[in-house]
Amino acid sequence: MTPLDRLVRRLIAQAGPLPVSRFMALALQHPEHGFYRRATAIGRHGDFITAPEISQVFGELVGLWLAEAWDRTGRPDPCVLCEAGPGRGVLMADALRAVRRVLPAFNDALSLYLIESSETLRATQADVLADAEPRGPVWIEGLHGLPEGPLFLIANEFLDALPVRQFIMTPNGWRERAVALGDDGRLVFAASDNPADAVAASGLSLPENAEEGEVREFQPEALKFICDVSKRLVACGGAALLVDYGGNFPAGRSTLRGILSHGLVDPLDNIGETDLSVDVDFGRLAYSAGAAGAAVFGPVGQGALLRSLGIEARRTALKESAPMEEAEAIDSAIDRLVDPAAMGTAFKALALAPPTCSPLPGFAP
């Protein structure tokens, strides 16, 4: 039993079942035992691997996207470049390398900020981004820590880890889904007792004719993040690119998943040692961004975005001088990023900009 297993059980014994959102926040972000406090969580030898860890091409194309977005929005100088949830810093390192190659003026204009709460990951990012020019990264806890000015923001597999509120239809109507202790002492999902406060406070419209057992999800922190980014872009200019899971489960099902050693596991097992994530509701995010005044582009599949940004040309260039074994590895990695059977459609991309901005790279009508 992990330290967080014991903590969750103690909290349930003291105050009753924990809402799924509270459970998810503890499991991932507990200051001492949360999953993201672990140094080896991300990467081939960790529990999960993200697109920039699969191939350097992903980060390079993100860098080209940023450079073109900066150019299309008037080359503001100075400006702020920010990544939310930068993992080990690999994406940003690859992106900045591409930026310095194709548009060094953008590199000279930017100040780099990273939204990261984990001291463990901050130390790793500091090593990976040690040569970031012209200034090293500044770490902040949230958007409120950014200085004023045009903002160019990247968030890859960030929103899926923000806490989700879940609601389940019961014989007595909608109830918030929670984590409770079962009769056998195991942690189980259960419906809470109070219907009114949970649903009314969520701002979520729940259908009256849902079948028993149907689940609806709502990520208030993700929606607030998108709303705040959109308002910032409207007021100060810039652009944002968000890439994440989305739309991969049938409507009415829980999308909460546990990931350990690159495999799916019960999200209630090995708390603090298991990654948790949910599918991002891009439709709701896009609506929220538009309501805040931003121009919204997408969502589009990750594969379509990367192809539009030139991933096939980059594949060809990398393979030209590569030995056969290395060329096969390049193909395997890029195929994983773009193939509909892999990450090509399971991951979606959404771009945000000020309301007068023309379509951003990869999102042409």
C-alpha positions as CSV (number, residue, x, y, z in Angstrom):
1,M,0.0,0.0,0.0
2,T,1.4,3.4,-1.0
3,P,1.5,6.4,1.2
4,L,-1.3,8.0,-0.8
5,D,-3.4,4.8,-0.6
6,R,-3.2,5.2,3.2
7,L,-4.0,9.0,3.0
8,V,-7.0,8.5,0.7
9,R,-8.4,5.8,3.0
10,R,-7.9,8.0,6.0
11,L,-9.6,11.0,4.4
12,I,-12.6,8.8,3.4
13,A,-12.8,7.4,6.9
14,Q,-12.9,11.0,8.3
15,A,-15.2,12.8,5.9
16,G,-16.8,10.2,3.6
17,P,-16.2,9.5,-0.1
18,L,-13.8,11.7,-2.0
19,P,-15.0,13.4,-5.3
20,V,-13.1,12.0,-8.3
21,S,-11.7,15.5,-8.8
22,R,-10.2,15.6,-5.3
23,F,-8.8,12.1,-5.7
24,M,-7.2,12.9,-9.0
25,A,-5.6,16.1,-7.6
26,L,-4.1,14.2,-4.7
27,A,-2.9,11.3,-6.8
28,L,-1.0,13.5,-9.3
29,Q,-0.1,16.6,-7.3
30,H,0.3,15.8,-3.7
31,P,3.3,17.8,-2.6
32,E,5.2,14.8,-1.3
33,H,3.8,11.6,-2.8
34,G,2.0,12.7,-6.0
35,F,2.8,11.0,-9.3
36,Y,4.4,14.0,-10.8
37,R,6.9,14.3,-7.9
38,R,8.5,11.2,-9.3
39,A,11.7,11.7,-11.4
40,T,11.2,8.8,-13.7
41,A,7.5,9.1,-14.5
42,I,8.0,10.3,-18.1
43,G,9.9,8.7,-20.9
44,R,10.7,5.4,-22.4
45,H,11.9,4.0,-19.1
46,G,9.0,5.7,-17.1
47,D,5.3,5.0,-17.0
48,F,4.2,6.9,-20.1
49,I,5.8,8.6,-23.1
50,T,4.7,11.8,-24.8
51,A,5.0,12.8,-28.5
52,P,8.3,14.9,-28.0
53,E,9.9,11.8,-26.3
54,I,8.9,9.6,-29.3
55,S,10.6,11.8,-32.0
56,Q,12.5,15.1,-32.0
57,V,10.5,16.0,-35.1
58,F,7.4,16.7,-33.0
59,G,9.2,19.4,-31.0
60,E,10.9,20.8,-34.1
61,L,7.5,21.2,-35.9
62,V,6.1,22.9,-32.8
63,G,9.0,25.3,-33.0
64,L,8.3,26.0,-36.6
65,W,4.6,26.6,-35.7
66,L,5.6,29.1,-33.0
67,A,8.0,30.9,-35.3
68,E,5.3,31.2,-38.1
69,A,2.7,32.3,-35.6
70,W,5.0,35.0,-34.2
71,D,5.7,36.2,-37.8
72,R,2.0,36.2,-38.7
73,T,1.0,38.2,-35.6
74,G,3.4,41.1,-36.3
75,R,6.7,39.9,-34.8
76,P,6.1,41.4,-31.4
77,D,9.3,42.2,-29.5
78,P,9.5,41.6,-26.6
79,C,7.1,38.6,-26.2
80,V,6.5,35.7,-23.8
81,L,7.0,32.1,-24.7
82,C,5.3,29.7,-22.2
83,E,4.9,26.0,-22.0
84,A,2.3,24.5,-19.6
85,G,3.3,21.1,-18.3
86,P,6.7,20.9,-20.0
87,G,7.5,17.4,-18.8
88,R,11.2,16.8,-19.0
89,G,11.8,19.9,-21.2
90,V,12.4,17.9,-24.4
91,L,9.6,19.5,-26.4
92,M,10.8,23.1,-25.6
93,A,14.5,22.2,-26.2
94,D,13.6,20.8,-29.7
95,A,11.3,23.7,-30.5
96,L,13.9,26.3,-29.5
97,R,16.5,24.6,-31.6
98,A,14.2,24.9,-34.6
99,V,13.4,28.5,-33.8
100,R,17.0,29.5,-33.7
101,R,17.6,27.9,-37.0
102,V,14.7,29.4,-39.0
103,L,13.8,32.7,-37.2
104,P,16.5,33.8,-34.8
105,A,14.8,37.1,-34.3
106,F,12.0,35.3,-32.5
107,N,14.4,33.6,-30.2
108,D,16.0,37.0,-29.4
109,A,12.6,38.5,-28.7
110,L,11.2,35.9,-26.3
111,S,11.4,35.4,-22.6
112,L,10.8,31.7,-21.6
113,Y,8.4,30.7,-18.9
114,L,7.4,27.2,-17.8
115,I,4.3,26.4,-15.8
116,E,5.5,23.5,-13.6
117,S,4.7,22.8,-9.9
118,S,7.0,19.8,-9.5
119,E,10.5,20.6,-8.1
120,T,11.7,17.2,-9.4
121,L,10.7,18.0,-13.0
122,R,12.0,21.6,-12.7
123,A,15.4,20.3,-12.0
124,T,15.3,18.0,-15.0
125,Q,14.0,20.9,-17.2
126,A,16.9,23.1,-16.0
127,D,19.4,20.6,-17.2
128,V,17.7,20.0,-20.6
129,L,17.2,23.7,-21.2
130,A,20.5,24.8,-19.8
131,D,21.5,26.5,-23.1
132,A,18.1,28.2,-23.7
133,E,18.9,31.6,-25.3
134,P,19.0,34.4,-24.7
135,R,17.8,33.8,-21.1
136,G,17.1,30.6,-19.2
137,P,13.6,29.6,-18.2
138,V,11.6,31.1,-15.4
139,W,9.4,28.7,-13.5
140,I,5.9,29.7,-12.4
141,E,2.9,28.0,-10.8
142,G,0.3,29.3,-13.3
143,L,-0.7,31.9,-15.9
144,H,-0.9,34.6,-13.2
145,G,2.9,34.4,-12.9
146,L,3.5,35.6,-16.5
147,P,4.7,39.1,-17.3
148,E,2.7,41.4,-19.5
149,G,3.0,41.2,-23.3
150,P,2.1,39.1,-26.3
151,L,1.9,35.4,-25.3
152,F,2.9,32.4,-27.3
153,L,1.8,29.3,-25.4
154,I,2.2,25.5,-25.9
155,A,0.4,22.9,-23.9
156,N,1.0,19.2,-24.9
157,E,-0.7,16.6,-22.7
158,F,-1.3,19.2,-20.0
159,L,-5.1,19.5,-19.9
160,D,-5.7,15.7,-19.7
161,A,-4.1,15.7,-16.2
162,L,-6.2,18.4,-14.7
163,P,-8.8,17.2,-12.3
164,V,-12.2,16.0,-13.6
165,R,-15.5,16.1,-12.0
166,Q,-17.7,13.2,-12.9
167,F,-21.4,12.8,-12.5
168,I,-23.3,9.5,-12.8
169,M,-27.0,8.8,-13.3
170,T,-28.5,6.7,-10.5
171,P,-32.1,5.5,-9.8
172,N,-32.4,8.7,-7.8
173,G,-31.1,11.1,-10.5
174,W,-27.6,12.6,-11.1
175,R,-25.0,12.3,-8.4
176,E,-21.3,13.3,-8.3
177,R,-19.0,10.3,-8.7
178,A,-16.6,9.7,-5.9
179,V,-14.1,7.3,-4.5
180,A,-15.2,5.3,-1.5
181,L,-14.3,2.2,0.6
182,G,-16.1,-1.0,-0.5
183,D,-17.4,-3.6,1.8
184,D,-14.3,-5.7,1.2
185,G,-12.0,-2.8,2.1
186,R,-11.0,-2.0,-1.5
187,L,-11.3,1.4,-3.0
188,V,-14.3,1.7,-5.4
189,F,-16.1,4.3,-7.4
190,A,-19.5,5.2,-5.9
191,A,-22.2,7.8,-6.2
192,S,-22.3,10.6,-3.6
193,D,-25.4,11.3,-1.6
194,N,-26.1,15.0,-2.3
195,P,-27.5,15.7,-5.8
196,A,-28.2,19.5,-5.6
197,D,-24.9,21.1,-4.6
198,A,-22.6,19.0,-6.7
199,V,-24.4,19.5,-10.0
200,A,-25.5,23.1,-9.6
201,A,-22.0,24.2,-8.6
202,S,-20.5,22.5,-11.7
203,G,-22.2,24.7,-14.3
204,L,-22.8,21.5,-16.2
205,S,-26.0,20.8,-18.0
206,L,-27.0,17.2,-17.4
207,P,-29.7,15.5,-19.5
208,E,-32.8,14.3,-17.7
209,N,-33.3,11.2,-19.9
210,A,-29.9,9.6,-19.4
211,E,-29.8,5.9,-18.7
212,E,-28.7,4.6,-15.3
213,G,-24.9,4.3,-15.1
214,E,-24.2,7.0,-17.7
215,V,-21.4,9.3,-16.8
216,R,-20.8,13.0,-17.7
217,E,-17.4,14.7,-17.2
218,F,-16.4,18.3,-16.5
219,Q,-13.0,19.8,-16.1
220,P,-13.4,23.2,-14.4
221,E,-9.7,23.9,-14.1
222,A,-9.2,23.2,-17.8
223,L,-12.0,25.5,-18.8
224,K,-10.7,28.2,-16.5
225,F,-7.2,27.8,-18.1
226,I,-8.6,28.1,-21.6
227,C,-10.7,31.1,-20.6
228,D,-7.7,32.9,-19.0
229,V,-5.5,32.1,-22.0
230,S,-8.1,33.4,-24.4
231,K,-8.6,36.6,-22.5
232,R,-4.9,37.2,-22.4
233,L,-4.6,36.7,-26.2
234,V,-7.5,39.1,-26.8
235,A,-5.9,41.7,-24.6
236,C,-2.2,41.3,-25.4
237,G,-1.9,39.3,-28.7
238,G,0.0,36.1,-29.4
239,A,-1.2,32.5,-30.1
240,A,-1.7,29.2,-28.3
241,L,-1.4,25.6,-29.4
242,L,-3.0,22.8,-27.3
243,V,-2.5,19.1,-28.1
244,D,-4.1,16.3,-26.1
245,Y,-6.3,13.2,-26.0
246,G,-9.9,13.9,-27.1
247,G,-13.1,12.2,-28.2
248,N,-11.9,8.6,-27.9
249,F,-14.6,7.1,-25.7
250,P,-18.3,6.7,-26.5
251,A,-20.5,9.3,-24.9
252,G,-21.7,8.5,-21.4
253,R,-18.6,6.6,-20.3
254,S,-15.9,7.5,-17.8
255,T,-12.7,8.4,-19.6
256,L,-10.6,8.3,-16.4
257,R,-7.6,6.0,-17.1
258,G,-4.7,4.7,-15.0
259,I,-1.3,4.2,-16.7
260,L,1.6,2.3,-15.2
261,S,4.7,1.1,-17.1
262,H,3.1,2.1,-20.4
263,G,0.0,-0.1,-19.8
264,L,-3.6,0.6,-18.7
265,V,-4.3,-0.2,-15.1
266,D,-7.0,0.3,-12.5
267,P,-6.8,4.1,-11.6
268,L,-7.6,3.2,-8.0
269,D,-4.5,1.0,-7.6
270,N,-1.0,2.1,-6.5
271,I,-2.1,5.7,-5.9
272,G,0.8,8.1,-6.5
273,E,2.6,5.6,-8.6
274,T,0.0,5.5,-11.3
275,D,-0.5,8.2,-13.9
276,L,-4.1,9.4,-14.3
277,S,-5.7,11.2,-17.2
278,V,-9.0,11.9,-19.0
279,D,-10.1,12.7,-22.5
280,V,-10.2,16.4,-23.1
281,D,-13.6,17.8,-24.3
282,F,-12.3,20.0,-27.1
283,G,-15.8,21.0,-28.1
284,R,-16.4,22.5,-24.7
285,L,-13.0,24.1,-24.6
286,A,-13.5,25.7,-28.1
287,Y,-16.8,27.1,-27.0
288,S,-15.3,28.6,-23.8
289,A,-12.4,30.2,-25.8
290,G,-14.8,31.7,-28.3
291,A,-17.1,33.0,-25.5
292,A,-14.0,34.7,-24.1
293,G,-13.4,36.5,-27.5
294,A,-10.6,34.4,-29.0
295,A,-10.4,33.2,-32.5
296,V,-10.6,29.4,-32.4
297,F,-9.0,27.0,-35.0
298,G,-9.7,23.3,-34.9
299,P,-9.7,20.9,-33.3
300,V,-7.9,18.8,-35.9
301,G,-6.2,15.4,-35.5
302,Q,-2.5,15.4,-34.5
303,G,-1.6,13.5,-37.7
304,A,-3.3,16.1,-39.9
305,L,-1.6,18.9,-38.1
306,L,1.9,17.4,-38.3
307,R,1.5,16.5,-42.0
308,S,0.4,20.1,-42.7
309,L,3.4,21.4,-40.9
310,G,5.8,19.2,-43.0
311,I,6.5,16.1,-41.1
312,E,6.8,14.0,-44.2
313,A,9.5,16.3,-45.7
314,R,11.3,16.2,-42.3
315,R,11.1,12.4,-42.3
316,T,12.7,12.3,-45.8
317,A,15.5,14.7,-44.8
318,L,16.3,12.7,-41.6
319,K,16.4,9.4,-43.5
320,E,18.7,10.6,-46.4
321,S,21.9,10.0,-44.5
322,A,20.7,7.5,-41.9
323,P,21.8,3.9,-41.7
324,M,19.0,1.4,-42.4
325,E,18.4,0.5,-38.8
326,E,18.2,4.2,-37.9
327,A,15.9,5.0,-40.8
328,E,13.6,2.3,-39.7
329,A,13.5,3.8,-36.2
330,I,12.7,7.2,-37.7
331,D,9.8,5.7,-39.7
332,S,8.5,3.9,-36.7
333,A,8.5,7.0,-34.5
334,I,6.9,9.3,-37.1
335,D,4.3,6.6,-38.0
336,R,3.4,6.5,-34.3
337,L,2.8,10.2,-34.3
338,V,0.6,10.4,-37.4
339,D,-1.0,7.0,-37.9
340,P,-4.7,7.0,-37.2
341,A,-4.3,3.6,-35.5
342,A,-1.8,5.2,-33.1
343,M,-1.7,8.8,-32.0
344,G,-2.8,10.4,-35.3
345,T,-6.5,10.8,-34.5
346,A,-6.6,9.9,-30.8
347,F,-4.8,13.2,-30.1
348,K,-6.3,16.5,-31.2
349,A,-4.9,20.0,-31.6
350,L,-6.7,23.3,-31.0
351,A,-5.2,26.8,-31.7
352,L,-6.3,30.1,-30.2
353,A,-5.5,33.7,-31.2
354,P,-6.8,37.2,-31.0
355,P,-10.1,37.7,-32.9
356,T,-8.6,39.4,-35.9
357,C,-6.0,36.7,-36.6
358,S,-5.9,34.8,-39.9
359,P,-5.9,31.0,-39.6
360,L,-2.7,29.7,-37.9
361,P,-0.3,27.2,-39.4
362,G,-1.9,23.7,-39.8
363,F,-5.4,25.1,-39.4
364,A,-6.2,26.5,-42.8
365,P,-9.9,26.3,-43.7
